[in-house]
Amino acid sequence: MYSFRVNRSSFLDVLGVGSSLSPLKSVLPILEYVCISLDSVNSSMVVSSSDGESFIRRRMLLDGVIDTSFFFCVIAHSLLRALSSLRDDEIECVYDANDNSFILRHSKGEIVCPTLNSDEMPSVPSRDVLSGMSVSLPCSLLRDWCGVGMAFASNDTLRPILNGLFIECDSERGMVSCCASDGHRLFHDSVHVDNLDNTFSFLIPRSALSLLPSILGKYEHCVVEVSRNALTFKCPDLRYIVRSVDGTYPPYRNIIPT
């Protein structure tokens, strides 16, 4: 058995973000689970989930010492309901690998949740980050752009390149621009950004546009790293990885009045 103590409110906060990709029901039952990892070196806990195409994880520091690193999977929404039903500020968490159970011990008893081996979780998309292909943006700006992008981006499955928010980073001008269009309407905006090392572009897919505003709520800045097949959104204790969309975005600047 492995045990640790945790603040219930902090656990709920981390679990709420870390389980963002876990559906209530899925044709792949493992996607209904979150992976909980305990790190004895940093005395921290990481909660992560995946929908098969993207991956999210949220880290929190623990007050006590953890003797051994371990990890397991538990049904996300069952654990959320269990934690929400408790009223204790501090709870003891116990993982029993032999009985495949995660136990929440509180002042009035305990709640037992079944677990699975975390080896069944989908693998994280490989990230061969391209040198210099990253940009730091204010989270408030990203939230605004995502909201507008959801309104203007296409839903056409035949043209997936239009189903998202297109971002261009121009190191010569020190500008970052965004565009979203469904082929009939177009939104465009630009801001000045310091320390751009390269000129590059990427597309934030619609699935990420709907999630980013909620998970970026507590942060001031977010670093977006671009690799050959994935985007990584990085905040101090948060990582959100989403697969890139193949294709070339249409030359939208040709129709913008000068």
FIKOLZA-1660 file (N, C-alpha, C; in steps of 0.1 Angstrom, whole numbers, plus 5000, padded with zeros to 4 digits):
% residues 258
   i   px   py   pz ch aa at
   1 5008 4988 5000  A  M  N
   1 5000 5000 5000  A  M CA
   1 5009 5013 5000  A  M  C
   2 5004 5023 4993  A  Y  N
   2 5011 5036 4993  A  Y CA
   2 5001 5046 4997  A  Y  C
   3 5005 5056 5006  A  S  N
   3 4996 5066 5011  A  S CA
   3 5002 5080 5010  A  S  C
   4 4994 5090 5010  A  F  N
   4 4998 5104 5010  A  F CA
   4 4986 5112 5015  A  F  C
   5 4989 5124 5020  A  R  N
   5 4978 5133 5024  A  R CA
   5 4978 5145 5015  A  R  C
   6 4965 5150 5013  A  V  N
   6 4964 5160 5003  A  V CA
   6 4952 5169 5007  A  V  C
   7 4953 5182 5004  A  N  N
   7 4942 5192 5006  A  N CA
   7 4931 5189 4996  A  N  C
   8 4919 5187 5001  A  R  N
   8 4908 5183 4992  A  R CA
   8 4905 5193 4981  A  R  C
   9 4905 5206 4985  A  S  N
   9 4902 5216 4975  A  S CA
   9 4912 5217 4964  A  S  C
  10 4925 5216 4968  A  S  N
  10 4936 5216 4958  A  S CA
  10 4935 5204 4949  A  S  C
  11 4932 5192 4955  A  F  N
  11 4930 5180 4947  A  F CA
  11 4919 5181 4937  A  F  C
  12 4908 5187 4941  A  L  N
  12 4897 5189 4932  A  L CA
  12 4900 5199 4921  A  L  C
  13 4908 5209 4924  A  D  N
  13 4912 5219 4914  A  D CA
  13 4921 5212 4903  A  D  C
  14 4931 5204 4908  A  V  N
  14 4940 5198 4899  A  V CA
  14 4932 5187 4891  A  V  C
  15 4924 5180 4898  A  L  N
  15 4916 5169 4891  A  L CA
  15 4906 5175 4880  A  L  C
  16 4901 5186 4883  A  G  N
  16 4891 5192 4874  A  G CA
  16 4898 5196 4861  A  G  C
  17 4910 5201 4861  A  V  N
  17 4918 5204 4849  A  V CA
  17 4924 5191 4843  A  V  C
  18 4930 5183 4852  A  G  N
  18 4936 5171 4847  A  G CA
  18 4927 5161 4840  A  G  C
  19 4914 5161 4844  A  S  N
  19 4904 5152 4838  A  S CA
  19 4896 5158 4827  A  S  C
  20 4901 5170 4822  A  S  N
  20 4893 5177 4812  A  S CA
  20 4890 5169 4799  A  S  C
  21 4899 5159 4796  A  L  N
  21 4897 5152 4783  A  L CA
  21 4890 5138 4786  A  L  C
  22 4886 5135 4798  A  S  N
  22 4880 5123 4801  A  S CA
  22 4865 5124 4799  A  S  C
  23 4859 5116 4790  A  P  N
  23 4844 5116 4788  A  P CA
  23 4837 5108 4798  A  P  C
  24 4824 5110 4800  A  L  N
  24 4816 5102 4809  A  L CA
  24 4815 5088 4803  A  L  C
  25 4814 5086 4790  A  K  N
  25 4813 5073 4784  A  K CA
  25 4822 5073 4772  A  K  C
  26 4829 5062 4769  A  S  N
  26 4837 5062 4757  A  S CA
  26 4837 5047 4752  A  S  C
  27 4839 5046 4739  A  V  N
  27 4840 5033 4733  A  V CA
  27 4853 5026 4737  A  V  C
  28 4863 5034 4742  A  L  N
  28 4875 5029 4748  A  L CA
  28 4874 5033 4763  A  L  C
  29 4870 5023 4771  A  P  N
  29 4868 5026 4786  A  P CA
  29 4880 5033 4793  A  P  C
  30 4892 5030 4788  A  I  N
  30 4904 5036 4795  A  I CA
  30 4904 5051 4794  A  I  C
  31 4897 5057 4784  A  L  N
  31 4897 5071 4782  A  L CA
  31 4888 5078 4793  A  L  C
  32 4880 5070 4800  A  E  N
  32 4872 5075 4811  A  E CA
  32 4880 5077 4824  A  E  C
  33 4893 5072 4823  A  Y  N
  33 4901 5073 4835  A  Y CA
  33 4911 5084 4835  A  Y  C
  34 4916 5088 4846  A  V  N
  34 4927 5097 4847  A  V CA
  34 4939 5089 4853  A  V  C
  35 4951 5093 4849  A  C  N
  35 4963 5087 4855  A  C CA
  35 4968 5096 4866  A  C  C
  36 4970 5091 4878  A  I  N
  36 4976 5098 4889  A  I CA
  36 4990 5093 4892  A  I  C
  37 4999 5102 4891  A  S  N
  37 5013 5098 4893  A  S CA
  37 5019 5106 4905  A  S  C
  38 5026 5098 4914  A  L  N
  38 5032 5104 4926  A  L CA
  38 5047 5104 4924  A  L  C
  39 5053 5115 4926  A  D  N
  39 5068 5117 4924  A  D CA
  39 5075 5119 4938  A  D  C
  40 5082 5109 4942  A  S  N
  40 5089 5110 4955  A  S CA
  40 5100 5120 4955  A  S  C
  41 5107 5123 4943  A  V  N
  41 5118 5132 4943  A  V CA
  41 5113 5146 4945  A  V  C
  42 5102 5150 4938  A  N  N
  42 5097 5164 4940  A  N CA
  42 5086 5165 4949  A  N  C
  43 5081 5154 4956  A  S  N
  43 5070 5154 4965  A  S CA
  43 5058 5161 4958  A  S  C
  44 5054 5156 4946  A  S  N
  44 5044 5162 4938  A  S CA
  44 5034 5151 4933  A  S  C
  45 5023 5155 4928  A  M  N
  45 5013 5146 4922  A  M CA
  45 5009 5152 4909  A  M  C
  46 5008 5144 4899  A  V  N
  46 5004 5148 4885  A  V CA
  46 4991 5140 4881  A  V  C
  47 4981 5148 4877  A  V  N
  47 4969 5141 4872  A  V CA
  47 4968 5144 4857  A  V  C
  48 4966 5133 4849  A  S  N
  48 4966 5135 4834  A  S CA
  48 4955 5127 4828  A  S  C
  49 4951 5131 4816  A  S  N
  49 4940 5124 4809  A  S CA
  49 4943 5125 4794  A  S  C
  50 4936 5117 4786  A  S  N
  50 4937 5118 4771  A  S CA
  50 4924 5114 4765  A  S  C
  51 4922 5120 4753  A  D  N
  51 4910 5115 4745  A  D CA
  51 4915 5107 4733  A  D  C
  52 4927 5103 4733  A  G  N
  52 4933 5096 4722  A  G CA
  52 4940 5104 4712  A  G  C
  53 4937 5117 4711  A  E  N
  53 4943 5126 4701  A  E CA
  53 4951 5137 4708  A  E  C
  54 4947 5140 4720  A  S  N
  54 4954 5150 4728  A  S CA
  54 4956 5146 4742  A  S  C
  55 4964 5153 4750  A  F  N
  55 4969 5149 4763  A  F CA
  55 4970 5161 4772  A  F  C
  56 4966 5160 4784  A  I  N
  56 4967 5171 4794  A  I CA
  56 4972 5166 4807  A  I  C
  57 4980 5174 4814  A  R  N
  57 4984 5170 4827  A  R CA
  57 4986 5182 4836  A  R  C
  58 4983 5181 4849  A  R  N
  58 4984 5192 4858  A  R CA
  58 4991 5187 4871  A  R  C
  59 5000 5195 4875  A  R  N
  59 5009 5191 4887  A  R CA
  59 5005 5199 4899  A  R  C
  60 5006 5193 4911  A  M  N
  60 5005 5200 4923  A  M CA
  60 5016 5195 4933  A  M  C
  61 5021 5204 4941  A  L  N
  61 5031 5200 4952  A  L CA
  61 5023 5195 4964  A  L  C
  62 5029 5185 4971  A  L  N
  62 5024 5180 4983  A  L CA
  62 5032 5184 4995  A  L  C
  63 5025 5186 5006  A  D  N
  63 5033 5191 5018  A  D CA
  63 5041 5180 5024  A  D  C
  64 5036 5167 5025  A  G  N
  64 5044 5157 5031  A  G CA
  64 5054 5150 5022  A  G  C
  65 5062 5141 5028  A  V  N
  65 5072 5134 5020  A  V CA
  65 5066 5121 5015  A  V  C
  66 5069 5118 5002  A  I  N
  66 5065 5106 4996  A  I CA
  66 5076 5096 4995  A  I  C
  67 5075 5084 5001  A  D  N
  67 5086 5075 5002  A  D CA
  67 5090 5068 4988  A  D  C
  68 5079 5066 4980  A  T  N
  68 5081 5058 4967  A  T CA
  68 5073 5065 4956  A  T  C
  69 5078 5065 4945  A  S  N
  69 5070 5070 4933  A  S CA
  69 5061 5059 4928  A  S  C
  70 5049 5062 4925  A  F  N
  70 5040 5052 4920  A  F CA
  70 5029 5059 4911  A  F  C
  71 5021 5051 4904  A  F  N
  71 5011 5057 4895  A  F CA
  71 5000 5046 4893  A  F  C
  72 4988 5051 4889  A  F  N
  72 4977 5042 4887  A  F CA
  72 4966 5050 4880  A  F  C
  73 4955 5044 4875  A  C  N
  73 4944 5050 4868  A  C CA
  73 4931 5048 4876  A  C  C
  74 4923 5058 4876  A  V  N
  74 4910 5058 4883  A  V CA
  74 4900 5065 4875  A  V  C
  75 4887 5060 4875  A  I  N
  75 4877 5067 4868  A  I CA
  75 4875 5081 4872  A  I  C
  76 4877 5090 4862  A  A  N
  76 4878 5105 4865  A  A CA
  76 4865 5110 4872  A  A  C
  77 4853 5108 4866  A  H  N
  77 4841 5114 4871  A  H CA
  77 4837 5108 4884  A  H  C
  78 4840 5095 4887  A  S  N
  78 4837 5089 4899  A  S CA
  78 4845 5095 4910  A  S  C
  79 4858 5097 4908  A  L  N
  79 4867 5104 4917  A  L CA
  79 4863 5118 4920  A  L  C
  80 4859 5125 4910  A  L  N
  80 4854 5139 4911  A  L CA
  80 4842 5140 4920  A  L  C
  81 4832 5130 4918  A  R  N
  81 4820 5130 4927  A  R CA
  81 4824 5127 4941  A  R  C
  82 4833 5117 4943  A  A  N
  82 4837 5113 4956  A  A CA
  82 4843 5125 4964  A  A  C
  83 4852 5131 4958  A  L  N
  83 4859 5143 4964  A  L CA
  83 4849 5154 4967  A  L  C
  84 4840 5157 4958  A  S  N
  84 4830 5167 4960  A  S CA
  84 4821 5164 4971  A  S  C
  85 4819 5152 4974  A  S  N
  85 4809 5148 4985  A  S CA
  85 4816 5150 4999  A  S  C
  86 4829 5151 5000  A  L  N
  86 4836 5152 5013  A  L CA
  86 4836 5166 5018  A  L  C
  87 4837 5168 5031  A  R  N
  87 4838 5181 5037  A  R CA
  87 4851 5183 5044  A  R  C
  88 4859 5173 5046  A  D  N
  88 4872 5175 5053  A  D CA
  88 4882 5183 5045  A  D  C
  89 4889 5192 5051  A  D  N
  89 4900 5199 5044  A  D CA
  89 4911 5191 5040  A  D  C
  90 4915 5182 5048  A  E  N
  90 4926 5172 5045  A  E CA
  90 4921 5158 5045  A  E  C
  91 4925 5151 5035  A  I  N
  91 4921 5137 5034  A  I CA
  91 4934 5128 5032  A  I  C
  92 4933 5115 5036  A  E  N
  92 4944 5106 5034  A  E CA
  92 4940 5097 5022  A  E  C
  93 4949 5096 5013  A  C  N
  93 4947 5089 5000  A  C CA
  93 4956 5076 5001  A  C  C
  94 4950 5065 4998  A  V  N
  94 4957 5052 4999  A  V CA
  94 4955 5044 4986  A  V  C
  95 4967 5040 4980  A  Y  N
  95 4966 5032 4968  A  Y CA
  95 4970 5018 4971  A  Y  C
  96 4961 5008 4969  A  D  N
  96 4964 4994 4972  A  D CA
  96 4965 4987 4959  A  D  C
  97 4978 4984 4955  A  A  N
  97 4981 4978 4942  A  A CA
  97 4976 4964 4941  A  A  C
  98 4976 4957 4953  A  N  N
  98 4972 4943 4953  A  N CA
  98 4957 4942 4951  A  N  C
  99 4949 4951 4957  A  D  N
  99 4935 4951 4956  A  D CA
  99 4929 4959 4945  A  D  C
 100 4938 4966 4937  A  N  N
 100 4934 4975 4926  A  N CA
 100 4924 4985 4931  A  N  C
 101 4927 4993 4941  A  S  N
 101 4918 5002 4947  A  S CA
 101 4925 5015 4951  A  S  C
 102 4918 5026 4950  A  F  N
 102 4922 5039 4955  A  F CA
 102 4912 5043 4966  A  F  C
 103 4917 5046 4978  A  I  N
 103 4909 5048 4990  A  I CA
 103 4910 5062 4995  A  I  C
 104 4899 5069 4996  A  L  N
 104 4899 5082 5002  A  L CA
 104 4894 5081 5017  A  L  C
 105 4903 5083 5026  A  R  N
 105 4899 5082 5040  A  R CA
 105 4896 5096 5046  A  R  C
 106 4885 5097 5053  A  H  N
 106 4881 5110 5058  A  H CA
 106 4875 5107 5072  A  H  C
 107 4870 5118 5079  A  S  N
 107 4866 5117 5093  A  S CA
 107 4855 5108 5095  A  S  C
 108 4846 5106 5085  A  K  N
 108 4834 5097 5087  A  K CA
 108 4835 5084 5080  A  K  C
 109 4847 5080 5075  A  G  N
 109 4849 5067 5069  A  G CA
 109 4858 5067 5057  A  G  C
 110 4855 5060 5047  A  E  N
 110 4863 5059 5035  A  E CA
 110 4855 5056 5023  A  E  C
 111 4860 5061 5011  A  I  N
 111 4854 5058 4998  A  I CA
 111 4864 5050 4990  A  I  C
 112 4860 5039 4984  A  V  N
 112 4869 5031 4976  A  V CA
 112 4866 5032 4961  A  V  C
 113 4876 5035 4953  A  C  N
 113 4875 5036 4939  A  C CA
 113 4883 5026 4932  A  C  C
 114 4878 5018 4923  A  P  N
 114 4886 5008 4915  A  P CA
 114 4896 5015 4907  A  P  C
 115 4907 5008 4904  A  T  N
 115 4918 5013 4896  A  T CA
 115 4922 5003 4885  A  T  C
 116 4930 5009 4876  A  L  N
 116 4936 5001 4865  A  L CA
 116 4950 5004 4864  A  L  C
 117 4958 4995 4857  A  N  N
 117 4972 4997 4854  A  N CA
 117 4973 5009 4844  A  N  C
 118 4982 5018 4847  A  S  N
 118 4983 5030 4838  A  S CA
 118 4990 5027 4825  A  S  C
 119 4995 5014 4823  A  D  N
 119 5001 5011 4810  A  D CA
 119 4990 5011 4799  A  D  C
 120 4977 5010 4802  A  E  N
 120 4967 5010 4792  A  E CA
 120 4964 5023 4787  A  E  C
 121 4968 5034 4793  A  M  N
 121 4966 5047 4789  A  M CA
 121 4972 5050 4775  A  M  C
 122 4966 5058 4766  A  P  N
 122 4972 5062 4754  A  P CA
 122 4985 5069 4756  A  P  C
 123 4994 5067 4747  A  S  N
 123 5007 5073 4748  A  S CA
 123 5006 5088 4744  A  S  C
 124 5015 5096 4750  A  V  N
 124 5016 5110 4747  A  V CA
 124 5021 5112 4733  A  V  C
 125 5015 5121 4725  A  P  N
 125 5020 5124 4711  A  P CA
 125 5035 5127 4712  A  P  C
 126 5043 5121 4703  A  S  N
 126 5057 5125 4703  A  S CA
 126 5059 5139 4700  A  S  C
 127 5069 5146 4706  A  R  N
 127 5071 5160 4704  A  R CA
 127 5086 5162 4701  A  R  C
 128 5089 5163 4688  A  D  N
 128 5102 5167 4684  A  D CA
 128 5102 5182 4682  A  D  C
 129 5104 5189 4692  A  V  N
 129 5102 5204 4692  A  V CA
 129 5112 5210 4683  A  V  C
 130 5108 5218 4673  A  L  N
 130 5117 5225 4664  A  L CA
 130 5124 5237 4670  A  L  C
 131 5137 5238 4668  A  S  N
 131 5145 5248 4674  A  S CA
 131 5139 5262 4671  A  S  C
 132 5137 5269 4682  A  G  N
 132 5132 5283 4681  A  G CA
 132 5117 5284 4678  A  G  C
 133 5110 5273 4676  A  M  N
 133 5096 5274 4672  A  M CA
 133 5087 5274 4685  A  M  C
 134 5087 5285 4692  A  S  N
 134 5079 5287 4704  A  S CA
 134 5076 5301 4705  A  S  C
 135 5065 5304 4712  A  V  N
 135 5061 5318 4714  A  V CA
 135 5053 5319 4727  A  V  C
 136 5056 5329 4735  A  S  N
 136 5049 5332 4747  A  S CA
 136 5038 5342 4745  A  S  C
 137 5026 5339 4749  A  L  N
 137 5015 5348 4747  A  L CA
 137 5007 5350 4760  A  L  C
 138 5002 5362 4762  A  P  N
 138 4993 5364 4774  A  P CA
 138 4981 5355 4773  A  P  C
 139 4978 5349 4784  A  C  N
 139 4966 5339 4785  A  C CA
 139 4953 5347 4782  A  C  C
 140 4952 5359 4786  A  S  N
 140 4940 5367 4783  A  S CA
 140 4938 5368 4768  A  S  C
 141 4949 5371 4761  A  L  N
 141 4948 5372 4746  A  L CA
 141 4944 5358 4740  A  L  C
 142 4950 5348 4744  A  L  N
 142 4947 5334 4739  A  L CA
 142 4932 5331 4742  A  L  C
 143 4927 5334 4754  A  R  N
 143 4913 5331 4757  A  R CA
 143 4904 5339 4747  A  R  C
 144 4907 5352 4745  A  D  N
 144 4899 5360 4736  A  D CA
 144 4899 5354 4722  A  D  C
 145 4911 5351 4717  A  W  N
 145 4913 5346 4703  A  W CA
 145 4905 5333 4702  A  W  C
 146 4906 5324 4712  A  C  N
 146 4899 5311 4711  A  C CA
 146 4884 5313 4711  A  C  C
 147 4879 5323 4718  A  G  N
 147 4865 5325 4718  A  G CA
 147 4860 5330 4705  A  G  C
 148 4867 5339 4699  A  V  N
 148 4864 5344 4685  A  V CA
 148 4866 5333 4675  A  V  C
 149 4877 5325 4677  A  G  N
 149 4880 5314 4667  A  G CA
 149 4869 5304 4667  A  G  C
 150 4863 5301 4678  A  M  N
 150 4852 5291 4679  A  M CA
 150 4840 5297 4670  A  M  C
 151 4838 5310 4671  A  A  N
 151 4827 5316 4663  A  A CA
 151 4829 5316 4648  A  A  C
 152 4841 5318 4644  A  F  N
 152 4844 5321 4630  A  F CA
 152 4850 5308 4623  A  F  C
 153 4856 5299 4630  A  A  N
 153 4861 5287 4623  A  A CA
 153 4851 5278 4618  A  A  C
 154 4855 5270 4608  A  S  N
 154 4845 5262 4601  A  S CA
 154 4843 5249 4608  A  S  C
 155 4832 5242 4605  A  N  N
 155 4829 5229 4610  A  N CA
 155 4829 5218 4599  A  N  C
 156 4834 5222 4588  A  D  N
 156 4834 5213 4576  A  D CA
 156 4845 5203 4577  A  D  C
 157 4841 5190 4579  A  T  N
 157 4851 5179 4581  A  T CA
 157 4859 5177 4568  A  T  C
 158 4854 5182 4556  A  L  N
 158 4861 5180 4544  A  L CA
 158 4873 5190 4542  A  L  C
 159 4872 5201 4550  A  R  N
 159 4883 5210 4550  A  R CA
 159 4888 5213 4564  A  R  C
 160 4895 5203 4570  A  P  N
 160 4899 5204 4584  A  P CA
 160 4909 5215 4587  A  P  C
 161 4916 5220 4577  A  I  N
 161 4925 5231 4579  A  I CA
 161 4918 5244 4583  A  I  C
 162 4905 5245 4580  A  L  N
 162 4897 5257 4584  A  L CA
 162 4890 5255 4597  A  L  C
 163 4892 5243 4603  A  N  N
 163 4885 5240 4616  A  N CA
 163 4894 5244 4628  A  N  C
 164 4898 5256 4628  A  G  N
 164 4906 5260 4639  A  G CA
 164 4911 5275 4638  A  G  C
 165 4920 5279 4646  A  L  N
 165 4926 5292 4646  A  L CA
 165 4940 5292 4641  A  L  C
 166 4942 5299 4630  A  F  N
 166 4956 5299 4624  A  F CA
 166 4964 5310 4630  A  F  C
 167 4976 5307 4635  A  I  N
 167 4985 5317 4641  A  I CA
 167 4998 5318 4633  A  I  C
 168 5002 5330 4630  A  E  N
 168 5014 5333 4623  A  E CA
 168 5023 5342 4632  A  E  C
 169 5036 5337 4633  A  C  N
 169 5046 5345 4641  A  C CA
 169 5057 5350 4631  A  C  C
 170 5058 5363 4631  A  D  N
 170 5067 5370 4621  A  D CA
 170 5078 5376 4629  A  D  C
 171 5090 5370 4629  A  S  N
 171 5101 5375 4637  A  S CA
 171 5107 5389 4632  A  S  C
 172 5106 5391 4619  A  E  N
 172 5111 5403 4613  A  E CA
 172 5103 5416 4618  A  E  C
 173 5090 5414 4618  A  R  N
 173 5081 5425 4623  A  R CA
 173 5078 5424 4638  A  R  C
 174 5082 5413 4644  A  G  N
 174 5078 5411 4658  A  G CA
 174 5064 5411 4661  A  G  C
 175 5056 5405 4652  A  M  N
 175 5042 5404 4652  A  M CA
 175 5037 5390 4653  A  M  C
 176 5026 5388 4660  A  V  N
 176 5019 5375 4660  A  V CA
 176 5004 5378 4655  A  V  C
 177 5000 5371 4645  A  S  N
 177 4987 5373 4639  A  S CA
 177 4978 5361 4640  A  S  C
 178 4965 5363 4641  A  C  N
 178 4956 5351 4641  A  C CA
 178 4946 5353 4630  A  C  C
 179 4940 5342 4625  A  C  N
 179 4930 5342 4615  A  C CA
 179 4921 5330 4618  A  C  C
 180 4908 5333 4616  A  A  N
 180 4898 5322 4617  A  A CA
 180 4887 5325 4606  A  A  C
 181 4884 5315 4598  A  S  N
 181 4874 5317 4588  A  S CA
 181 4867 5304 4584  A  S  C
 182 4854 5305 4581  A  D  N
 182 4846 5294 4576  A  D CA
 182 4845 5294 4561  A  D  C
 183 4852 5303 4554  A  G  N
 183 4851 5304 4540  A  G CA
 183 4841 5315 4535  A  G  C
 184 4833 5320 4545  A  H  N
 184 4824 5331 4542  A  H CA
 184 4827 5343 4550  A  H  C
 185 4831 5341 4562  A  R  N
 185 4834 5352 4572  A  R CA
 185 4849 5350 4576  A  R  C
 186 4855 5361 4580  A  L  N
 186 4869 5360 4584  A  L CA
 186 4872 5369 4596  A  L  C
 187 4879 5364 4606  A  F  N
 187 4884 5373 4617  A  F CA
 187 4899 5373 4616  A  F  C
 188 4905 5385 4619  A  H  N
 188 4919 5387 4618  A  H CA
 188 4923 5397 4629  A  H  C
 189 4934 5394 4636  A  D  N
 189 4940 5403 4646  A  D CA
 189 4955 5401 4647  A  D  C
 190 4962 5411 4651  A  S  N
 190 4976 5411 4653  A  S CA
 190 4981 5418 4665  A  S  C
 191 4991 5413 4671  A  V  N
 191 4997 5420 4683  A  V CA
 191 5012 5420 4682  A  V  C
 192 5019 5429 4689  A  H  N
 192 5034 5429 4689  A  H CA
 192 5038 5420 4700  A  H  C
 193 5049 5412 4697  A  V  N
 193 5054 5403 4707  A  V CA
 193 5069 5404 4707  A  V  C
 194 5076 5405 4718  A  D  N
 194 5091 5406 4719  A  D CA
 194 5097 5392 4718  A  D  C
 195 5109 5392 4715  A  N  N
 195 5118 5379 4715  A  N CA
 195 5113 5368 4706  A  N  C
 196 5108 5371 4694  A  L  N
 196 5105 5361 4685  A  L CA
 196 5117 5357 4677  A  L  C
 197 5121 5344 4678  A  D  N
 197 5134 5340 4672  A  D CA
 197 5132 5336 4657  A  D  C
 198 5120 5331 4654  A  N  N
 198 5118 5326 4640  A  N CA
 198 5105 5330 4635  A  N  C
 199 5103 5329 4622  A  T  N
 199 5090 5330 4615  A  T CA
 199 5084 5317 4613  A  T  C
 200 5072 5314 4618  A  F  N
 200 5066 5301 4617  A  F CA
 200 5051 5303 4619  A  F  C
 201 5043 5293 4616  A  S  N
 201 5029 5293 4618  A  S CA
 201 5024 5280 4623  A  S  C
 202 5012 5280 4628  A  F  N
 202 5005 5267 4633  A  F CA
 202 4990 5269 4634  A  F  C
 203 4983 5258 4635  A  L  N
 203 4969 5259 4636  A  L CA
 203 4964 5253 4649  A  L  C
 204 4956 5260 4657  A  I  N
 204 4951 5255 4669  A  I CA
 204 4937 5248 4666  A  I  C
 205 4936 5235 4667  A  P  N
 205 4923 5229 4662  A  P CA
 205 4911 5232 4671  A  P  C
 206 4899 5230 4666  A  R  N
 206 4887 5234 4672  A  R CA
 206 4886 5228 4686  A  R  C
 207 4890 5215 4687  A  S  N
 207 4889 5209 4700  A  S CA
 207 4897 5216 4711  A  S  C
 208 4909 5222 4707  A  A  N
 208 4917 5229 4717  A  A CA
 208 4911 5243 4720  A  A  C
 209 4905 5249 4709  A  L  N
 209 4898 5262 4711  A  L CA
 209 4888 5262 4722  A  L  C
 210 4880 5251 4723  A  S  N
 210 4869 5250 4733  A  S CA
 210 4875 5247 4747  A  S  C
 211 4887 5241 4748  A  L  N
 211 4892 5238 4761  A  L CA
 211 4901 5248 4767  A  L  C
 212 4909 5255 4759  A  L  N
 212 4920 5264 4764  A  L CA
 212 4914 5275 4773  A  L  C
 213 4903 5282 4770  A  P  N
 213 4899 5292 4779  A  P CA
 213 4897 5288 4793  A  P  C
 214 4892 5276 4795  A  S  N
 214 4889 5271 4809  A  S CA
 214 4902 5267 4816  A  S  C
 215 4911 5261 4809  A  I  N
 215 4923 5256 4816  A  I CA
 215 4934 5267 4818  A  I  C
 216 4933 5278 4811  A  L  N
 216 4942 5289 4812  A  L CA
 216 4938 5299 4822  A  L  C
 217 4927 5297 4828  A  G  N
 217 4920 5308 4836  A  G CA
 217 4929 5314 4847  A  G  C
 218 4938 5306 4854  A  K  N
 218 4946 5311 4865  A  K CA
 218 4960 5316 4861  A  K  C
 219 4963 5315 4848  A  Y  N
 219 4977 5318 4844  A  Y CA
 219 4978 5331 4837  A  Y  C
 220 4990 5337 4837  A  E  N
 220 4992 5350 4830  A  E CA
 220 4997 5348 4816  A  E  C
 221 5007 5339 4814  A  H  N
 221 5013 5337 4802  A  H CA
 221 5013 5322 4798  A  H  C
 222 5013 5319 4786  A  C  N
 222 5014 5305 4781  A  C CA
 222 5024 5304 4770  A  C  C
 223 5033 5294 4770  A  V  N
 223 5043 5292 4760  A  V CA
 223 5037 5281 4750  A  V  C
 224 5037 5284 4738  A  V  N
 224 5032 5274 4728  A  V CA
 224 5045 5269 4720  A  V  C
 225 5047 5256 4721  A  E  N
 225 5058 5250 4714  A  E CA
 225 5053 5242 4702  A  E  C
 226 5060 5244 4691  A  V  N
 226 5055 5238 4679  A  V CA
 226 5065 5227 4675  A  V  C
 227 5060 5215 4673  A  S  N
 227 5068 5204 4668  A  S CA
 227 5062 5199 4654  A  S  C
 228 5068 5189 4649  A  R  N
 228 5064 5184 4635  A  R CA
 228 5049 5178 4636  A  R  C
 229 5045 5173 4647  A  N  N
 229 5032 5167 4647  A  N CA
 229 5024 5170 4659  A  N  C
 230 5028 5180 4667  A  A  N
 230 5020 5184 4679  A  A CA
 230 5023 5198 4683  A  A  C
 231 5013 5204 4690  A  L  N
 231 5014 5216 4697  A  L CA
 231 5014 5214 4712  A  L  C
 232 5023 5221 4719  A  T  N
 232 5023 5220 4734  A  T CA
 232 5021 5233 4740  A  T  C
 233 5010 5234 4749  A  F  N
 233 5007 5246 4756  A  F CA
 233 5013 5244 4770  A  F  C
 234 5022 5253 4774  A  K  N
 234 5030 5251 4787  A  K CA
 234 5027 5263 4796  A  K  C
 235 5023 5260 4808  A  C  N
 235 5022 5269 4819  A  C CA
 235 5030 5263 4831  A  C  C
 236 5032 5270 4842  A  P  N
 236 5041 5265 4852  A  P CA
 236 5038 5251 4857  A  P  C
 237 5025 5248 4859  A  D  N
 237 5022 5234 4864  A  D CA
 237 5012 5227 4855  A  D  C
 238 5012 5231 4842  A  L  N
 238 5002 5226 4832  A  L CA
 238 5009 5223 4819  A  L  C
 239 5006 5211 4813  A  R  N
 239 5010 5208 4799  A  R CA
 239 4997 5203 4792  A  R  C
 240 4995 5209 4780  A  Y  N
 240 4984 5204 4772  A  Y CA
 240 4990 5202 4758  A  Y  C
 241 4989 5190 4753  A  I  N
 241 4995 5186 4740  A  I CA
 241 4984 5181 4731  A  I  C
 242 4984 5187 4719  A  V  N
 242 4974 5184 4709  A  V CA
 242 4980 5181 4696  A  V  C
 243 4975 5171 4689  A  R  N
 243 4981 5168 4676  A  R CA
 243 4979 5179 4665  A  R  C
 244 4989 5181 4657  A  S  N
 244 4988 5191 4647  A  S CA
 244 4979 5187 4636  A  S  C
 245 4973 5197 4628  A  V  N
 245 4965 5194 4617  A  V CA
 245 4973 5196 4604  A  V  C
 246 4973 5186 4596  A  D  N
 246 4981 5186 4583  A  D CA
 246 4974 5195 4573  A  D  C
 247 4982 5202 4565  A  G  N
 247 4976 5210 4554  A  G CA
 247 4982 5224 4554  A  G  C
 248 4979 5232 4544  A  T  N
 248 4983 5246 4543  A  T CA
 248 4972 5255 4543  A  T  C
 249 4972 5265 4552  A  Y  N
 249 4961 5274 4554  A  Y CA
 249 4960 5283 4542  A  Y  C
 250 4948 5286 4537  A  P  N
 250 4946 5295 4525  A  P CA
 250 4953 5309 4527  A  P  C
 251 4957 5315 4516  A  P  N
 251 4963 5328 4517  A  P CA
 251 4953 5339 4520  A  P  C
 252 4949 5340 4533  A  Y  N
 252 4938 5349 4537  A  Y CA
 252 4942 5363 4535  A  Y  C
 253 4954 5367 4536  A  R  N
 253 4958 5381 4535  A  R CA
 253 4955 5387 4521  A  R  C
 254 4953 5379 4511  A  N  N
 254 4950 5384 4498  A  N CA
 254 4936 5391 4498  A  N  C
 255 4927 5388 4507  A  I  N
 255 4914 5393 4507  A  I CA
 255 4912 5404 4518  A  I  C
 256 4922 5407 4526  A  I  N
 256 4921 5417 4536  A  I CA
 256 4924 5431 4530  A  I  C
 257 4915 5441 4531  A  P  N
 257 4918 5454 4525  A  P CA
 257 4930 5460 4531  A  P  C
 258 4938 5467 4523  A  T  N
 258 4950 5473 4528  A  T CA
 258 4948 5488 4531  A  T  C
% end
